[in-house]
Amino acid sequence: MTLHDEMVTMGQRALAASRALALLGTRRKNGILQAMADQMIRDQQAIQRANDQDMEAGRQAGLSAALLDRLQLTGARIEAMAQGLREVAALPDPVGRTIRRWTRPSGDVRSSGDVRSSGLQIVKRRVPIGVIGIIYESRPNVTADAAALCFKTSNAVILRGGKEAARSNSAIVQAMTTGGVRKGLPADAIQFIQTPDHDAIRELVQLEGLVDLVIPRGGETLIRTVMENARVPVIKHYKGVCHVFVDQSADPDMALAIIENAKCQRPGVCNAIEKVLIHEAVAAAFLPRLAERLQARGVELRGDEAARRIVPALHTATVEDWTTEYLDLILTVGIVPSVKAAAEHINRYGSHHSDAIVAAAATAQKIFTDEVDSACVYVNASTRFTDGGEFGMGAEIGISTDKLHARGPMGLEELTTYKYVIHGTGQVRK
């Protein structure tokens, strides 16, 4: 069987599974999710062994410390994945929920009886999308989160993780399906593409009529590959070129704490900042303090010409630096003349993910939040909060940098669409 045939078969099985999933009630789905979590704990050692093999291969391949951190599954992280499944089970199920209901007094009733028309009863109702393909890199916990969220919303899912986490991802899917089947998980509701062949991505995104939506999470090369080949709708979860702008009205201690957290807590994740912009009125006083604080944390600082005049030890920033997602302890710093200039810079060079202003002035806050065109815009807070769990949405499928149909953290509601159900009493249109 060719790769094309294999992928078509996988899509057909997913389509059949999606129809079975649409008939599952909330209580049944929650019980299956709990069984998945229980099995993940039982299989913890097997998952850990698989991850150890991936980690060793990653070290030999020269992955950075930040990427290895994204890849690693400790006992605590495996337990957190299982807890994430339980949390998804506890979340309200959006499927079947009425979004809106109204009556339209239109049409004539064609009936031999005496039934009087009270109008067309129109209900807008949430329903599953159907079959979702998820393409992602590095982080094996995405496997559990994505599968759980898709299942809770009655969507079948086809997962394609990165080769660096292949063993870990396979072990996680095995645990979830083994546990779920015991409680009635439909066959092929969660499928994992085993082959490392990159052509599998091209085949997946061309499964018209079988796959309803593809969500790629990863770097520029992955996103470009998906967009160039896709024949099905795509919601991009693109790189996180995130910024903090320090306004002239900012509390400097607050700004230092926010920047340190946003850069250093977990530099290998998409909501970590990669750039800092500083208002020229406070740059001479603030930048040396920032450099001292971050260099003590092992951060390599790169700066534009104005920043290097203040702190000559900064490495020279190139044009490419402003659009690069480092996923490492590297930070580019620039000096700007105003909050408007900061917003223009972010809109030009950023990835429309998460950007923050530190400012006491309400005027500066409003200009920034009005003009920065990003999924998440922060005032006096770290960008590290861009996360479904932190937003109270439970686990997330990722952070959408698109505008249609979802933007920012994608939770359960964003994995549904809607349909209209209309009840009449014999109406026909004039």
PAZA-994009 format. One record per residue (C-alpha): residue number from 1; residue in one letter; x, y, z. Coordinates in steps of 0.05 Angstrom, whole numbers, plus 5000, padded with zeros to 4 digits. Each point is the difference from the previous one (the first is absolute). Example, Ala and Ser with C-alpha at 12.3 -4.5 7.8 and 13.67 -1.06 7.14 Angstrom:
% residues 2
{rec 1,'A',{5246,4910,5156}}
{rec 2,'S',{5027,5069,4987}}
//
This chain:
% residues 430
{rec 1,'M',{5000,5000,5000}}
{rec 2,'T',{5027,5068,4981}}
{rec 3,'L',{5005,5058,5049}}
{rec 4,'H',{4943,5034,4963}}
{rec 5,'D',{4956,4939,5008}}
{rec 6,'E',{5018,4994,5074}}
{rec 7,'M',{4981,5072,5013}}
{rec 8,'V',{4935,4994,4962}}
{rec 9,'T',{4982,4939,5041}}
{rec 10,'M',{5017,5037,5064}}
{rec 11,'G',{4955,5057,4978}}
{rec 12,'Q',{4943,4953,4984}}
{rec 13,'R',{5005,4967,5068}}
{rec 14,'A',{5002,5068,5034}}
{rec 15,'L',{4938,5022,4962}}
{rec 16,'A',{4963,4937,5023}}
{rec 17,'A',{5024,5012,5071}}
{rec 18,'S',{4976,5072,4999}}
{rec 19,'R',{4929,4977,4985}}
{rec 20,'A',{5002,4952,5058}}
{rec 21,'L',{5029,5054,5046}}
{rec 22,'A',{4943,5047,4982}}
{rec 23,'L',{4952,4952,5034}}
{rec 24,'L',{5038,4996,5066}}
{rec 25,'G',{4970,5037,5059}}
{rec 26,'T',{5040,5043,5047}}
{rec 27,'R',{4999,4950,5058}}
{rec 28,'R',{5026,4945,4956}}
{rec 29,'K',{5056,5044,4973}}
{rec 30,'N',{5020,5021,5069}}
{rec 31,'G',{5005,4928,5023}}
{rec 32,'I',{5044,4983,4941}}
{rec 33,'L',{5046,5059,5016}}
{rec 34,'Q',{5006,4977,5072}}
{rec 35,'A',{5018,4930,4976}}
{rec 36,'M',{5053,5030,4954}}
{rec 37,'A',{5030,5037,5060}}
{rec 38,'D',{5001,4937,5042}}
{rec 39,'Q',{5035,4962,4945}}
{rec 40,'M',{5052,5054,4991}}
{rec 41,'I',{5019,4994,5073}}
{rec 42,'R',{5003,4924,4994}}
{rec 43,'D',{5044,5007,4938}}
{rec 44,'Q',{5045,5054,5030}}
{rec 45,'Q',{5063,4957,4999}}
{rec 46,'A',{4990,4981,4928}}
{rec 47,'I',{4989,5073,4980}}
{rec 48,'Q',{5061,5019,5040}}
{rec 49,'R',{5043,4948,4965}}
{rec 50,'A',{4977,5023,4932}}
{rec 51,'N',{5015,5072,5019}}
{rec 52,'D',{5069,4982,5026}}
{rec 53,'Q',{5016,4971,4931}}
{rec 54,'D',{4976,5063,4966}}
{rec 55,'M',{5041,5043,5048}}
{rec 56,'E',{5063,4961,4986}}
{rec 57,'A',{4989,5005,4925}}
{rec 58,'G',{4987,5075,5008}}
{rec 59,'R',{5065,5010,5038}}
{rec 60,'Q',{5039,4962,4946}}
{rec 61,'A',{4966,5043,4947}}
{rec 62,'G',{5023,5063,5036}}
{rec 63,'L',{4933,5028,5022}}
{rec 64,'S',{5007,5063,5042}}
{rec 65,'A',{4986,4998,5075}}
{rec 66,'A',{4934,5037,4988}}
{rec 67,'L',{4976,4950,4948}}
{rec 68,'L',{5021,4942,5044}}
{rec 69,'D',{4959,5031,5056}}
{rec 70,'R',{4939,5002,4953}}
{rec 71,'L',{5012,4927,4984}}
{rec 72,'Q',{5012,4973,5069}}
{rec 73,'L',{4946,4962,5039}}
{rec 74,'T',{5013,4995,5074}}
{rec 75,'G',{4956,4961,5047}}
{rec 76,'A',{4968,5065,5020}}
{rec 77,'R',{4985,5019,4928}}
{rec 78,'I',{4969,4932,4985}}
{rec 79,'E',{4956,5008,5062}}
{rec 80,'A',{4983,5070,4976}}
{rec 81,'M',{4979,4972,4932}}
{rec 82,'A',{4954,4950,5035}}
{rec 83,'Q',{4972,5056,5044}}
{rec 84,'G',{4989,5041,4937}}
{rec 85,'L',{4955,4944,4973}}
{rec 86,'R',{4960,5001,5065}}
{rec 87,'E',{4994,5076,4996}}
{rec 88,'V',{4973,4995,4928}}
{rec 89,'A',{4949,4950,5025}}
{rec 90,'A',{4978,5049,5053}}
{rec 91,'L',{4990,5057,4950}}
{rec 92,'P',{4931,5016,4972}}
{rec 93,'D',{4987,4966,4933}}
{rec 94,'P',{4985,5051,4946}}
{rec 95,'V',{4971,4949,4952}}
{rec 96,'G',{4925,5007,4993}}
{rec 97,'R',{4999,5067,5036}}
{rec 98,'T',{4950,5051,4974}}
{rec 99,'I',{5036,5063,4979}}
{rec 100,'R',{4937,5038,4982}}
{rec 101,'R',{4926,4987,4990}}
{rec 102,'W',{4949,5044,4964}}
{rec 103,'T',{4935,5000,4962}}
{rec 104,'R',{4987,5025,4929}}
{rec 105,'P',{4926,5013,4983}}
{rec 106,'S',{5011,4985,4926}}
{rec 107,'G',{4968,4953,4950}}
{rec 108,'D',{4931,4972,4988}}
{rec 109,'V',{4975,4936,5033}}
{rec 110,'R',{4978,4948,4950}}
{rec 111,'S',{4961,4951,5042}}
{rec 112,'S',{4931,4968,4998}}
{rec 113,'G',{4993,5008,5075}}
{rec 114,'D',{4985,5060,5043}}
{rec 115,'V',{5071,5007,5027}}
{rec 116,'R',{5017,5073,5006}}
{rec 117,'S',{5072,5020,4985}}
{rec 118,'S',{5040,5033,5055}}
{rec 119,'G',{5057,5011,4952}}
{rec 120,'L',{5064,4963,4984}}
{rec 121,'Q',{5039,4981,5062}}
{rec 122,'I',{5074,5009,4985}}
{rec 123,'V',{5054,4972,5045}}
{rec 124,'K',{5075,5011,4991}}
{rec 125,'R',{5034,4941,5032}}
{rec 126,'R',{5073,4980,5012}}
{rec 127,'V',{5022,4936,4965}}
{rec 128,'P',{5067,4965,4989}}
{rec 129,'I',{5045,5021,4942}}
{rec 130,'G',{5008,4927,4980}}
{rec 131,'V',{5071,4976,4985}}
{rec 132,'I',{5059,5042,5023}}
{rec 133,'G',{5073,4990,4980}}
{rec 134,'I',{5051,5027,5048}}
{rec 135,'I',{5073,5009,4979}}
{rec 136,'Y',{5049,5020,5055}}
{rec 137,'E',{5072,4997,5022}}
{rec 138,'S',{5041,4984,5062}}
{rec 139,'R',{4952,5001,5058}}
{rec 140,'P',{4969,4931,5014}}
{rec 141,'N',{4949,5028,5049}}
{rec 142,'V',{4966,5030,4939}}
{rec 143,'T',{4981,4929,4981}}
{rec 144,'A',{4958,4991,5062}}
{rec 145,'D',{4971,5070,5001}}
{rec 146,'A',{4980,4999,4926}}
{rec 147,'A',{4970,4930,5003}}
{rec 148,'A',{4960,5016,5063}}
{rec 149,'L',{4972,5066,4974}}
{rec 150,'C',{4981,4971,4933}}
{rec 151,'F',{4967,4940,5033}}
{rec 152,'K',{4961,5043,5050}}
{rec 153,'T',{4972,5040,4941}}
{rec 154,'S',{4982,4935,4963}}
{rec 155,'N',{5052,5012,4946}}
{rec 156,'A',{5043,4943,4973}}
{rec 157,'V',{5073,5019,4998}}
{rec 158,'I',{5061,4981,4959}}
{rec 159,'L',{5065,5018,5035}}
{rec 160,'R',{5067,5012,4966}}
{rec 161,'G',{5055,5017,5051}}
{rec 162,'G',{5072,5016,4987}}
{rec 163,'K',{5050,4944,4990}}
{rec 164,'E',{5040,5022,5061}}
{rec 165,'A',{4941,4978,5045}}
{rec 166,'A',{4975,4941,4958}}
{rec 167,'R',{5009,4947,5054}}
{rec 168,'S',{4970,5043,5055}}
{rec 169,'N',{4940,5019,4957}}
{rec 170,'S',{4987,4928,4980}}
{rec 171,'A',{5002,4977,5073}}
{rec 172,'I',{4951,5055,5021}}
{rec 173,'V',{4951,4983,4945}}
{rec 174,'Q',{5005,4927,5018}}
{rec 175,'A',{4983,5014,5072}}
{rec 176,'M',{4941,5045,4982}}
{rec 177,'T',{4969,4952,4950}}
{rec 178,'T',{5011,4939,5045}}
{rec 179,'G',{4965,5034,5058}}
{rec 180,'G',{4946,5031,4957}}
{rec 181,'V',{4980,4937,4963}}
{rec 182,'R',{4982,4968,5066}}
{rec 183,'K',{4946,5053,5010}}
{rec 184,'G',{4975,5003,4929}}
{rec 185,'L',{5048,5044,4961}}
{rec 186,'P',{4980,4992,4927}}
{rec 187,'A',{5052,4966,4956}}
{rec 188,'D',{5046,5049,4964}}
{rec 189,'A',{4976,5060,5039}}
{rec 190,'I',{5073,5016,5017}}
{rec 191,'Q',{5051,4981,4947}}
{rec 192,'F',{5075,5014,4999}}
{rec 193,'I',{5042,5003,4936}}
{rec 194,'Q',{5060,4956,5015}}
{rec 195,'T',{5041,5012,4938}}
{rec 196,'P',{5055,5053,5003}}
{rec 197,'D',{4991,5012,4925}}
{rec 198,'H',{4988,5075,4990}}
{rec 199,'D',{4954,4983,4941}}
{rec 200,'A',{4950,4977,5052}}
{rec 201,'I',{4987,5073,5017}}
{rec 202,'R',{4986,5016,4927}}
{rec 203,'E',{4953,4941,4994}}
{rec 204,'L',{4963,5018,5064}}
{rec 205,'V',{4986,5072,4980}}
{rec 206,'Q',{4973,4978,4933}}
{rec 207,'L',{4947,4952,5027}}
{rec 208,'E',{4941,5040,4973}}
{rec 209,'G',{4934,4971,5021}}
{rec 210,'L',{5032,4960,5056}}
{rec 211,'V',{5036,5052,5043}}
{rec 212,'D',{4961,5063,5018}}
{rec 213,'L',{5055,5041,5032}}
{rec 214,'V',{5075,4999,5009}}
{rec 215,'I',{5036,5035,5057}}
{rec 216,'P',{5075,5006,4993}}
{rec 217,'R',{5041,5019,5061}}
{rec 218,'G',{5073,5014,4988}}
{rec 219,'G',{5054,5039,4965}}
{rec 220,'E',{5001,5038,4935}}
{rec 221,'T',{5021,4940,4957}}
{rec 222,'L',{4943,4957,5025}}
{rec 223,'I',{4948,5055,4991}}
{rec 224,'R',{5025,5016,4930}}
{rec 225,'T',{4997,4926,4980}}
{rec 226,'V',{4928,4994,5025}}
{rec 227,'M',{4976,5065,4967}}
{rec 228,'E',{5032,4984,4933}}
{rec 229,'N',{4968,4931,4996}}
{rec 230,'A',{4934,5006,5038}}
{rec 231,'R',{4934,4986,4965}}
{rec 232,'V',{4961,5001,5065}}
{rec 233,'P',{4989,5059,5048}}
{rec 234,'V',{5060,5018,5044}}
{rec 235,'I',{5005,5038,5066}}
{rec 236,'K',{5073,5019,5011}}
{rec 237,'H',{5033,4995,5068}}
{rec 238,'Y',{5061,5038,4978}}
{rec 239,'K',{5064,5020,5035}}
{rec 240,'G',{4999,5045,5060}}
{rec 241,'V',{5041,5063,4986}}
{rec 242,'C',{4974,5033,5063}}
{rec 243,'H',{5019,5070,5026}}
{rec 244,'V',{5000,5041,5063}}
{rec 245,'F',{4999,5075,4992}}
{rec 246,'V',{5024,5042,5058}}
{rec 247,'D',{4965,5067,4998}}
{rec 248,'Q',{5029,5064,5030}}
{rec 249,'S',{4946,4996,5054}}
{rec 250,'A',{5018,4928,5020}}
{rec 251,'D',{5019,4979,5070}}
{rec 252,'P',{5072,4976,4986}}
{rec 253,'D',{4999,4946,5053}}
{rec 254,'M',{4935,4972,4972}}
{rec 255,'A',{5028,5002,4930}}
{rec 256,'L',{5063,4962,5021}}
{rec 257,'A',{4959,4946,5035}}
{rec 258,'I',{4953,4992,4941}}
{rec 259,'I',{5056,4996,4949}}
{rec 260,'E',{5040,4950,5041}}
{rec 261,'N',{4939,4955,5009}}
{rec 262,'A',{4978,5005,4928}}
{rec 263,'K',{5070,4984,4974}}
{rec 264,'C',{5031,4953,5051}}
{rec 265,'Q',{4946,4958,5033}}
{rec 266,'R',{4994,4954,4939}}
{rec 267,'P',{5037,5030,4940}}
{rec 268,'G',{4983,4941,4954}}
{rec 269,'V',{4924,5014,4997}}
{rec 270,'C',{4961,5043,4952}}
{rec 271,'N',{4975,5050,5051}}
{rec 272,'A',{5070,5018,5024}}
{rec 273,'I',{5023,5068,4976}}
{rec 274,'E',{5055,5008,4947}}
{rec 275,'K',{5003,5076,4996}}
{rec 276,'V',{4998,5060,5047}}
{rec 277,'L',{4986,5071,4977}}
{rec 278,'I',{5017,5058,5047}}
{rec 279,'H',{4975,5072,4996}}
{rec 280,'E',{5058,5046,4985}}
{rec 281,'A',{4983,5044,5059}}
{rec 282,'V',{5018,4946,5050}}
{rec 283,'A',{5048,4956,4961}}
{rec 284,'A',{5064,5030,5029}}
{rec 285,'A',{4978,4984,5071}}
{rec 286,'F',{4962,4935,4987}}
{rec 287,'L',{5042,4961,4949}}
{rec 288,'P',{5064,4993,5043}}
{rec 289,'R',{4957,4971,5057}}
{rec 290,'L',{4966,4953,4951}}
{rec 291,'A',{5066,4977,4970}}
{rec 292,'E',{5030,4986,5069}}
{rec 293,'R',{4939,4961,5023}}
{rec 294,'L',{4992,4957,4938}}
{rec 295,'Q',{5074,4987,4990}}
{rec 296,'A',{5001,4972,5071}}
{rec 297,'R',{4947,4950,4974}}
{rec 298,'G',{5044,4981,4941}}
{rec 299,'V',{4961,5038,4948}}
{rec 300,'E',{5038,5022,4937}}
{rec 301,'L',{4978,5072,4983}}
{rec 302,'R',{4999,5029,4930}}
{rec 303,'G',{4985,5073,4988}}
{rec 304,'D',{4987,5052,4947}}
{rec 305,'E',{5048,5059,4990}}
{rec 306,'A',{4965,5043,5053}}
{rec 307,'A',{5001,4944,5051}}
{rec 308,'R',{5074,4985,4988}}
{rec 309,'R',{5018,5073,5012}}
{rec 310,'I',{4972,4991,5070}}
{rec 311,'V',{5028,4930,5012}}
{rec 312,'P',{5057,4989,4951}}
{rec 313,'A',{5008,4927,5022}}
{rec 314,'L',{4936,4981,4965}}
{rec 315,'H',{5008,4959,4937}}
{rec 316,'T',{4979,5035,4936}}
{rec 317,'A',{4929,4983,4980}}
{rec 318,'T',{4989,4983,4927}}
{rec 319,'V',{4936,5010,4959}}
{rec 320,'E',{4987,4925,5008}}
{rec 321,'D',{5003,5006,5075}}
{rec 322,'W',{4935,5039,5002}}
{rec 323,'T',{4960,4944,4969}}
{rec 324,'T',{5036,4940,5032}}
{rec 325,'E',{4968,4956,5052}}
{rec 326,'Y',{5061,4977,5040}}
{rec 327,'L',{4967,4952,5049}}
{rec 328,'D',{5063,5010,5041}}
{rec 329,'L',{5033,5049,5048}}
{rec 330,'I',{5010,5053,4947}}
{rec 331,'L',{4965,5068,4999}}
{rec 332,'T',{5001,5058,4951}}
{rec 333,'V',{4992,5070,5027}}
{rec 334,'G',{4981,5064,4963}}
{rec 335,'I',{4988,5073,5017}}
{rec 336,'V',{4937,5035,4974}}
{rec 337,'P',{4976,5072,5005}}
{rec 338,'S',{4927,4987,5019}}
{rec 339,'V',{4946,4949,5015}}
{rec 340,'K',{4974,5008,4929}}
{rec 341,'A',{5069,4983,4973}}
{rec 342,'A',{5001,4939,5044}}
{rec 343,'A',{4933,4977,4973}}
{rec 344,'E',{5022,5011,4928}}
{rec 345,'H',{5064,4961,5013}}
{rec 346,'I',{4962,4942,5032}}
{rec 347,'N',{4949,4997,4943}}
{rec 348,'R',{5056,4999,4949}}
{rec 349,'Y',{5047,4950,5031}}
{rec 350,'G',{4958,4960,5049}}
{rec 351,'S',{4960,4937,4989}}
{rec 352,'H',{4934,5026,5028}}
{rec 353,'H',{5004,4952,5059}}
{rec 354,'S',{5009,5036,5067}}
{rec 355,'D',{5028,5069,5015}}
{rec 356,'A',{5002,5042,5063}}
{rec 357,'I',{5008,5072,5023}}
{rec 358,'V',{5025,5020,5068}}
{rec 359,'A',{4971,5069,5013}}
{rec 360,'A',{4965,5040,5054}}
{rec 361,'A',{4971,5050,4952}}
{rec 362,'A',{4929,4983,4978}}
{rec 363,'T',{5011,5036,4933}}
{rec 364,'A',{5060,4957,4983}}
{rec 365,'Q',{4963,4937,5020}}
{rec 366,'K',{4941,5018,4955}}
{rec 367,'I',{5043,5016,4940}}
{rec 368,'F',{5038,4934,5008}}
{rec 369,'T',{4938,4956,5009}}
{rec 370,'D',{4963,5035,4943}}
{rec 371,'E',{5057,4998,4950}}
{rec 372,'V',{5038,4936,5012}}
{rec 373,'D',{4968,4947,4955}}
{rec 374,'S',{5015,4937,5040}}
{rec 375,'A',{4957,4943,5027}}
{rec 376,'C',{5018,5019,5072}}
{rec 377,'V',{5019,5070,5022}}
{rec 378,'Y',{5023,5009,5073}}
{rec 379,'V',{5004,5060,5045}}
{rec 380,'N',{5048,4994,5058}}
{rec 381,'A',{5004,4924,4998}}
{rec 382,'S',{5044,4945,4972}}
{rec 383,'T',{4985,4970,4932}}
{rec 384,'R',{5010,4932,5033}}
{rec 385,'F',{4926,5000,5018}}
{rec 386,'T',{4979,4987,4928}}
{rec 387,'D',{4977,4929,5014}}
{rec 388,'G',{4933,4965,5001}}
{rec 389,'G',{5009,4977,5071}}
{rec 390,'E',{5019,5069,5025}}
{rec 391,'F',{4940,5029,4964}}
{rec 392,'G',{4954,4951,5035}}
{rec 393,'M',{4986,4960,4937}}
{rec 394,'G',{5033,4936,5023}}
{rec 395,'A',{5051,4968,4953}}
{rec 396,'E',{5008,5034,4933}}
{rec 397,'I',{5011,4976,4929}}
{rec 398,'G',{5050,5058,4991}}
{rec 399,'I',{5003,5074,4988}}
{rec 400,'S',{4970,5023,4934}}
{rec 401,'T',{5035,5058,4966}}
{rec 402,'D',{4945,5001,4947}}
{rec 403,'K',{4936,5040,5003}}
{rec 404,'L',{4950,4949,4973}}
{rec 405,'H',{4965,4964,5031}}
{rec 406,'A',{5041,5000,5064}}
{rec 407,'R',{5053,5046,5029}}
{rec 408,'G',{5045,4992,5061}}
{rec 409,'P',{4994,4940,5047}}
{rec 410,'M',{4955,4948,4968}}
{rec 411,'G',{4959,4960,5050}}
{rec 412,'L',{4937,4959,4994}}
{rec 413,'E',{4955,5053,4971}}
{rec 414,'E',{5049,5016,4945}}
{rec 415,'L',{4999,4926,4978}}
{rec 416,'T',{4927,5004,4983}}
{rec 417,'T',{4961,5031,4944}}
{rec 418,'Y',{4925,5010,4997}}
{rec 419,'K',{4939,4983,4960}}
{rec 420,'Y',{4930,5028,4996}}
{rec 421,'V',{4940,4955,5018}}
{rec 422,'I',{4934,5028,4977}}
{rec 423,'H',{4931,4975,5022}}
{rec 424,'G',{4938,5019,4962}}
{rec 425,'T',{4927,4981,4996}}
{rec 426,'G',{4994,4993,4925}}
{rec 427,'Q',{5027,5068,4978}}
{rec 428,'V',{5018,5012,4927}}
{rec 429,'R',{5035,5063,4974}}
{rec 430,'K',{4958,5050,4961}}
//
